[in-house]
Amino acid sequence: MCPESNSEFMKVVLGDAGYVLEDIPHLIDYIPDLPTYPNPLRSNPAYSVVKQYFVNDDDAVAQKAGNGLETSKKIVVHKNSPRGTHFRRAGPRQKVYFESDEVHACIVTCGGLCPGLNTVIREIVCGLYHMYGVNKVLGIDGGYRGFYSRNTVPLTPKVVNDIHKRGGTILGTSRGGHDTSKIVDSIQDRGINQVYIIGGDGTQKGAAVIYKEIRRRDLKVAVVGIPKTIDNDIPVIDKSFGFDTAVEEAQRAINAAHVEAESTENGIGVVKLMGRYSGFIAMYATLASRDVDCCLIPESPFYLEGKGGLFEFMEKRLKENGHMVIVIAEGAGQELLSERVNSTDQQDASGNRALQDVGLWICQRIKDHFTKNRKMVTCLKYIDPTYMIRAVPSIASDNVYCTLLAHSAVHGAMAGYTGFTVGPVNGRHSYIPFNRITEKQNKVVVTDRMWARLLSSTNQPSFLSPKDVIEAKEEEEPPTQLLDGENCKDDDQSALLGCFNCMPVTL
């Protein structure tokens, strides 16, 4: 069973053959005898042709195992199906717990900017209006503190019609400002009964606290989170929105750095990308570009001087090719900077550790190194596209993804679920308890084949000693129980299809 501290956020249902459903709260958990109503989609002409449009209440989605293997060949399962962890499947239900006329929803965006924010806002508003006939939606201006210190913005399909073509968020955003009592007082005073909160892990932790206070007051208010992090560092879900756009935009910066570098003798292009704790953007942008000679991420510590260090590799690559490109994530090398700067304990308004500018630091160290080595004159160009990437509109794939996230959130709230976040798990949209997405961060596994592909592509040193490799493997999650009782020796982060030795038991 789940720990007692998480009992209000997660209900555990056990089935045969080791099936575990980590279920989400429902309004009837603390407000019994709530009336239900037929789903308005029954009479919606747009959905009349859809076969089996409503989701079965028992449908669950299997979570991938810690080593990247699917827990089952069937993604959508029932209680008597396979072993492993599962989440409730997202989608519209035949019965809803809100009448359209009684719904008074609000939307708030918190934290840093991310491509796709406006698309999520648009699709929540349009989904509520066109699918469920809801016409009372408020935008909370300026993040969490906007609940009690800013004006609200009425949102209609006409207001949000073309906002997906713009970057940023039309609602404004901020970090911090979370005062639970004031926020819930505002929700209660305004008569709001559906709250859609878009933000990263810190924002989702705040959403969990808001849900807990709403439940304590026995309010009929559904609290729904939409996970937002451009770094793709939220666990459980397959991918966060804005990530594809970030990787696509990062290509422009990498290409510019490559053109600059190859146009001069011993040219060096340095590109700093997002990635406070997780290097997914840097890794995928490097793999997609094929013009990068070295990628540095937070999960893989590196060193500069000595045998096998970055400087030795740079000298070798410059002698071979006459130019090189380095991609570095913003959180990489912070332990090296902390040896020189005594401000690593500072925090921003969201409680995140304030990072030093590793891009400027590494550029200066590179210049200093090659200045001492006068046999090799270099020309270094530094590009930091971080805020340009955050502010662009989302690309097509992210727009579609944001639409699905928004609709899943709306369906869940209308069905009476609360205290959850939405996202794809194993390719199927699911409802996930708040505590599961805030308990840890998703990180690149440097002992996995995706990172090995990058090392093979760039031919850079891994900077890992045998001891580092052993420690990294020990930090990985243990795999689920497998058919033959042995642990899979292939630890790829992507799903491995057709590996019969690794196939879990399916009854």
C-alpha positions in Angstrom: 0.0 0.0 0.0 1.0 3.6 -0.4 2.6 5.5 2.5 0.2 7.2 4.9 1.5 10.6 4.0 0.3 10.1 0.4 -3.0 8.5 1.3 -5.0 11.6 0.3 -3.3 11.8 -3.1 -3.3 8.1 -4.1 -5.5 5.1 -3.7 -3.9 1.7 -4.3 -6.0 -1.1 -5.9 -4.5 -4.6 -5.9 -5.4 -7.3 -8.4 -4.4 -10.8 -9.3 -1.0 -11.6 -10.6 0.7 -8.6 -9.0 -1.5 -5.9 -10.7 -1.2 -2.5 -8.8 -3.4 0.5 -9.8 -2.2 3.8 -8.3 -5.5 5.5 -8.5 -6.4 9.2 -8.1 -8.9 10.8 -5.7 -12.5 11.5 -6.7 -14.9 14.1 -5.3 -17.1 11.3 -3.9 -14.2 10.2 -1.6 -15.1 13.1 0.7 -18.5 14.4 -0.7 -20.7 11.2 -0.8 -24.0 11.0 -2.7 -23.0 13.5 -5.4 -25.5 13.4 -8.3 -24.3 12.3 -11.7 -25.4 13.5 -15.2 -25.2 12.1 -18.7 -22.1 13.2 -20.5 -23.0 16.0 -23.0 -20.8 14.4 -25.6 -23.6 11.9 -26.1 -25.5 14.5 -28.1 -22.4 16.2 -29.6 -22.6 15.8 -33.4 -18.8 15.9 -33.7 -18.4 12.7 -31.6 -21.5 10.8 -32.8 -19.5 8.9 -35.3 -16.8 7.8 -32.8 -16.9 4.1 -32.0 -16.6 3.4 -28.2 -15.8 7.0 -27.5 -16.3 6.7 -23.7 -13.5 5.1 -21.7 -14.3 2.1 -19.5 -14.0 3.0 -15.8 -11.8 0.0 -15.3 -9.3 0.8 -18.0 -5.8 1.3 -16.7 -2.5 2.1 -18.4 0.7 0.1 -17.7 3.7 2.0 -16.5 7.1 1.2 -18.1 9.5 -0.6 -15.9 12.4 1.3 -14.4 14.8 -0.1 -17.0 12.7 1.1 -19.9 10.9 -2.2 -20.6 7.1 -2.3 -21.0 5.3 -4.1 -18.3 3.0 -5.6 -20.8 2.5 -6.0 -24.5 -1.0 -4.7 -23.9 -0.9 -1.0 -22.9 -4.5 -0.6 -21.8 -5.4 -3.4 -19.4 -7.9 -4.4 -16.7 -7.6 -5.5 -13.1 -7.1 -9.2 -13.9 -4.5 -8.6 -16.5 -0.7 -8.2 -16.0 1.5 -7.5 -13.0 3.1 -4.1 -12.4 2.2 -0.5 -11.8 -0.8 1.0 -13.6 -2.6 4.4 -13.8 -6.2 5.2 -14.6 -6.7 5.8 -18.3 -7.7 9.3 -19.3 -10.7 10.1 -21.4 -14.4 11.0 -21.3 -16.7 9.0 -19.0 -20.4 8.2 -19.6 -21.4 10.0 -16.4 -20.1 13.4 -15.3 -20.3 15.0 -11.9 -20.8 18.6 -13.0 -23.7 20.1 -15.0 -22.5 22.4 -17.7 -24.2 25.5 -16.3 -22.7 25.1 -12.9 -19.1 24.8 -14.0 -17.0 27.9 -13.2 -13.4 27.0 -14.2 -10.1 28.9 -13.8 -6.7 28.4 -15.4 -3.3 29.5 -14.0 0.2 29.3 -15.4 3.2 29.3 -13.1 7.0 29.2 -13.4 9.1 29.9 -16.4 8.0 30.1 -20.0 7.7 27.1 -22.2 6.5 26.6 -25.8 2.9 25.4 -25.8 1.5 27.2 -22.8 -0.9 29.2 -24.9 -2.0 26.1 -26.7 -2.9 24.4 -23.5 -4.9 27.4 -22.3 -6.7 27.6 -25.7 -7.6 23.9 -25.7 -8.9 23.9 -22.1 -11.2 26.8 -22.9 -12.3 25.4 -26.2 -12.6 21.9 -24.8 -14.9 23.0 -22.0 -17.0 25.1 -24.3 -17.3 22.9 -27.4 -17.4 19.5 -25.7 -19.2 20.2 -22.5 -21.0 23.5 -23.1 -19.1 25.4 -20.3 -19.0 29.1 -20.8 -17.6 30.4 -17.5 -13.8 30.2 -17.6 -11.4 32.7 -15.9 -7.7 33.2 -16.5 -5.7 33.9 -13.3 -3.3 36.7 -14.1 0.3 36.3 -12.9 0.7 32.9 -11.4 -0.3 31.7 -7.9 -0.2 35.2 -6.4 -2.7 36.2 -9.1 -5.4 34.4 -7.1 -5.3 37.1 -4.4 -3.5 40.1 -5.9 -4.3 40.4 -9.6 -7.4 40.8 -11.8 -8.8 37.8 -13.6 -9.2 37.5 -17.4 -12.5 36.2 -18.8 -11.6 33.5 -21.3 -13.9 32.5 -24.3 -13.2 30.6 -27.5 -13.1 34.0 -29.3 -10.5 35.5 -26.8 -8.2 32.5 -27.2 -8.8 31.8 -30.8 -5.3 32.4 -32.2 -3.1 32.5 -29.0 -1.5 29.2 -30.0 0.4 31.1 -32.7 2.2 33.2 -30.0 4.9 32.3 -27.5 4.7 32.9 -23.8 1.4 32.9 -21.9 -1.4 35.4 -22.3 -2.2 35.0 -18.6 1.3 36.0 -17.4 3.3 33.9 -15.0 5.5 34.2 -11.9 7.5 32.1 -9.5 6.6 31.6 -5.9 3.7 33.6 -4.4 2.0 30.4 -3.1 -0.2 31.2 -0.1 -2.5 28.2 0.3 -5.2 29.9 2.5 -5.4 33.0 0.3 -5.6 30.9 -2.9 -8.3 28.6 -1.6 -10.2 31.5 -0.1 -10.2 33.2 -3.5 -11.4 30.0 -5.2 -14.2 29.6 -2.7 -15.2 33.3 -2.8 -15.4 33.4 -6.6 -17.4 30.2 -6.7 -14.8 28.4 -8.8 -15.2 24.6 -9.0 -12.6 23.5 -11.5 -9.0 24.6 -11.2 -6.5 23.9 -14.0 -2.9 24.5 -12.9 -0.1 24.5 -15.6 3.5 24.3 -14.3 6.5 22.3 -13.3 7.3 20.1 -10.3 7.2 23.0 -7.9 3.9 24.2 -9.3 2.5 20.7 -9.0 3.6 20.5 -5.4 1.6 23.7 -4.8 -1.4 22.2 -6.6 -1.2 19.2 -4.3 -1.3 21.5 -1.3 -4.3 23.4 -2.8 -6.1 20.1 -3.4 -5.5 19.0 0.2 -6.9 22.3 1.6 -9.9 22.1 -0.7 -10.6 18.6 0.5 -10.2 19.6 4.1 -12.9 22.2 3.6 -15.2 19.6 1.8 -15.5 21.8 -1.3 -16.8 20.5 -4.6 -13.8 21.7 -6.5 -11.7 19.6 -9.0 -8.0 20.4 -9.0 -6.1 19.3 -12.1 -2.4 19.7 -13.0 -0.9 19.9 -16.4 2.8 19.2 -16.1 5.0 21.8 -17.8 8.8 21.6 -18.0 10.8 22.3 -21.0 13.7 20.2 -19.6 11.5 17.0 -19.8 12.5 16.2 -16.2 9.1 15.2 -14.9 9.0 11.4 -14.1 6.4 8.8 -15.0 5.1 10.6 -18.2 6.7 9.8 -21.5 7.5 13.4 -22.4 6.6 17.0 -21.4 5.1 19.5 -23.8 7.5 22.0 -25.3 10.4 19.6 -25.4 10.1 18.8 -29.1 10.0 22.6 -29.9 13.0 23.2 -27.7 15.1 20.5 -29.4 14.0 21.9 -32.8 14.9 25.4 -31.9 18.2 24.3 -30.4 19.2 23.0 -33.8 19.3 26.6 -35.1 21.8 27.7 -32.4 23.9 24.6 -33.0 23.9 25.1 -36.7 25.0 28.8 -36.3 27.8 27.7 -33.9 28.9 25.1 -36.5 29.0 27.6 -39.3 30.9 30.1 -37.2 33.4 27.4 -36.1 34.2 25.9 -39.5 34.6 29.3 -41.0 37.7 30.1 -39.1 41.0 28.3 -38.2 40.6 26.4 -35.0 37.1 27.8 -34.5 35.2 26.7 -31.4 31.4 27.1 -31.1 29.9 26.8 -27.6 26.1 26.5 -27.2 24.5 26.6 -23.8 21.0 24.9 -23.6 18.4 24.4 -20.9 18.8 21.6 -18.5 19.0 22.5 -14.8 19.2 18.9 -13.5 18.4 16.9 -16.7 20.3 17.0 -19.9 17.6 15.7 -22.3 17.5 18.8 -24.5 21.3 18.8 -24.9 21.4 15.1 -25.6 18.6 15.0 -28.2 19.7 18.2 -29.9 23.2 16.7 -30.2 22.0 13.5 -31.6 19.7 15.3 -34.1 22.4 17.8 -35.2 25.4 15.5 -35.8 27.5 18.6 -35.9 28.4 18.5 -32.2 31.8 17.3 -31.0 31.1 17.2 -27.3 27.9 17.3 -25.2 28.1 18.1 -21.5 25.1 17.4 -19.2 24.5 17.5 -15.4 24.2 13.7 -15.1 27.7 13.1 -16.4 30.4 15.0 -14.4 33.4 16.0 -16.5 36.8 17.5 -15.8 38.9 19.9 -17.8 42.6 19.2 -17.4 44.7 16.1 -17.4 44.6 12.9 -19.4 41.1 12.1 -20.7 39.9 15.6 -19.8 38.0 18.1 -22.0 41.0 20.2 -22.9 43.0 17.1 -24.2 40.0 16.1 -26.3 39.6 19.6 -27.7 43.2 19.8 -28.7 43.0 16.5 -30.5 39.7 17.4 -32.3 41.0 20.8 -33.4 44.1 19.2 -34.9 42.0 16.6 -36.7 39.2 18.8 -38.0 40.3 22.4 -37.5 37.1 23.3 -35.7 34.6 21.9 -33.1 31.2 22.6 -31.4 30.5 22.0 -27.7 26.9 21.8 -26.3 26.6 22.3 -22.6 23.4 22.1 -20.4 23.0 24.9 -17.9 23.3 22.6 -15.0 26.4 20.8 -16.1 29.7 21.4 -14.3 28.2 23.3 -11.4 30.4 21.3 -9.0 33.4 22.8 -10.8 32.1 26.3 -10.5 31.3 25.8 -6.8 35.0 25.4 -6.1 35.4 29.1 -7.2 32.1 30.7 -6.3 30.5 30.6 -2.8 26.9 31.3 -3.8 25.5 27.9 -4.6 23.1 28.0 -1.7 21.1 30.8 -3.2 17.6 30.1 -4.4 15.1 31.6 -6.8 11.4 32.4 -5.9 10.4 28.8 -6.8 13.0 27.3 -4.4 15.3 26.1 -7.1 19.0 26.4 -6.5 20.4 29.4 -8.3 22.9 28.2 -10.9 26.1 29.9 -12.0 26.5 30.7 -15.7 28.4 27.6 -16.8 28.5 28.8 -20.4 30.5 32.0 -19.7 32.7 30.1 -17.2 33.7 27.3 -19.6 34.3 29.8 -22.4 36.7 31.7 -20.2 38.5 28.5 -19.1 38.9 27.4 -22.7 40.3 30.8 -23.7 42.7 30.7 -20.7 43.9 27.2 -21.6 44.6 28.0 -25.2 46.2 31.3 -24.4 48.8 29.4 -22.4 49.2 27.0 -25.2 50.4 29.5 -27.8 51.0 26.8 -30.4 47.3 26.8 -31.1 45.4 30.1 -31.7 41.6 29.7 -31.4 38.5 31.7 -32.3 35.7 31.0 -29.8 32.0 32.0 -30.4 29.5 31.6 -27.6 25.7 31.3 -28.2 23.1 31.2 -25.4 19.6 30.8 -27.0 17.9 29.9 -23.8 15.3 32.6 -23.6 14.8 32.7 -27.3 13.9 29.0 -27.2 11.5 29.4 -24.2 9.6 32.2 -25.9 8.8 30.7 -29.3 5.4 29.3 -30.3 5.2 25.5 -30.2 5.7 23.4 -33.3 3.1 21.1 -34.8 3.8 18.0 -32.8 3.7 19.9 -29.5 0.5 21.7 -30.5 -1.2 18.3 -31.0 0.3 17.0 -27.8 -0.9 20.1 -25.8 -4.4 19.6 -27.3 -4.5 16.0 -26.0 -3.2 17.1 -22.5 -5.9 19.8 -22.2 -8.7 17.5 -23.3 -7.6 14.8 -21.0 -7.6 17.3 -18.1 -11.1 18.5 -19.0 -12.5 15.0 -19.2 -11.0 14.1 -15.9 -12.4 17.2 -14.1 -15.9 16.7 -15.6 -15.9 13.1 -14.5 -15.3 14.2 -10.9 -11.6 13.2 -10.5 -9.4 15.6 -8.6 -5.9 15.8 -7.1 -4.2 14.5 -10.2 -2.0 15.5 -13.2 -2.3 14.3 -16.8 0.2 12.9 -19.2 1.1 10.1 -21.6 2.3 6.8 -20.0 3.4 4.2 -22.4 1.8 6.2 -25.2 -1.6 6.4 -23.6 -2.9 9.4 -21.7 -3.4 8.7 -18.0 -4.4 10.3 -14.7 -1.5 10.3 -12.3 -1.5 11.1 -8.6 0.3 14.3 -7.7 2.9 12.7 -5.5 4.1 10.4 -8.2 5.3 13.3 -10.4 6.8 15.3 -7.6 8.7 12.6 -5.7 11.8 12.7 -8.0 13.1 14.1 -11.3 13.5 12.3 -14.6 17.2 12.2 -15.6 19.4 10.9 -18.4 20.7 7.5 -17.5 24.4 7.6 -18.5 24.7 3.8 -18.4 22.0 3.4 -21.0 22.2 2.9 -24.7 20.8 6.4 -25.7 23.8 8.1 -24.0 26.1 5.5 -25.6 24.7 6.4 -29.0 25.6 10.0 -28.3 29.1 9.1 -27.2 29.4 7.1 -30.4 28.1 10.0 -32.5 30.5 12.6 -31.0 33.4 10.3 -30.2 33.8 12.3 -27.0 35.3 10.8 -23.8 32.7 9.6 -21.3 34.5 11.2 -18.4 33.3 8.2 -16.3 35.7 6.0 -14.4 34.8 2.3 -13.7 33.7 3.3 -10.2 31.4 6.0 -11.6 29.7 3.4 -13.9 29.1 1.0 -11.0 27.6 3.8 -8.9 25.4 5.0 -11.8 24.0 1.5 -12.3 23.3 1.1 -8.6 21.2 4.3 -8.7 18.9 3.0 -11.4 15.5 1.6 -10.4 15.3 -2.2 -10.0 13.5 -3.8 -13.0 10.1 -5.4 -12.6 9.9 -9.2 -12.1 10.5 -10.9 -15.5 9.3 -14.1 -17.0 12.4 -16.1 -16.4 13.3 -14.6 -13.0 16.4 -13.0 -14.5 17.2 -9.3 -14.9 17.3 -8.0 -18.4 20.9 -7.2 -19.5 19.7 -4.6 -22.0 19.0 -1.3 -20.2 17.9 0.9 -23.1 15.6 3.7 -22.1 13.4 3.1 -25.1 11.0 0.2 -25.1 12.5 -3.1 -26.3 10.2 -5.0 -28.5 10.5 -8.7 -29.2 12.8 -9.5 -26.3 11.2 -12.8 -25.2 13.6 -13.2 -22.2 12.4 -9.9 -20.9 8.7 -10.3 -21.4 6.7 -9.9 -18.2 4.1 -12.5 -17.2 0.7 -11.8 -18.8 -2.2 -13.9 -17.6 
